[in-house]
Amino acid sequence: MTSYLRESAGMAEEHVKSLAEQGEGLLKQILPSLNLTSAAATSEKEGAEKEVVADDKEKKTVLIKDVRAWKASLPASQGPRMVKDVTEFEDFEAKL
């Protein structure tokens, strides 16, 4: 990214450095909220390129031969849940 900003965009070295620092700061805030981790800490020591690695396990393809049996094996939902407790809507005042 920095080489593109210097060569193609013709930006000054000081401006490129400030943008790179801002970008790294933002990534440190954004990546954890997306459950992603950056391998920057280990790669900076080795001088390697930075990589972004997902924390999720690999998803495996499931071959479905019998659709009804597959759907029957899926867990049922627990049903609807209240957002607010019913007692919040009770009105004990006298109505005239």
Beta strands, then each sheet from edge to edge (+ up, - down):
strand 1: 36-38
strand 2: 52-54
sheet 1: 1+ 2-
end
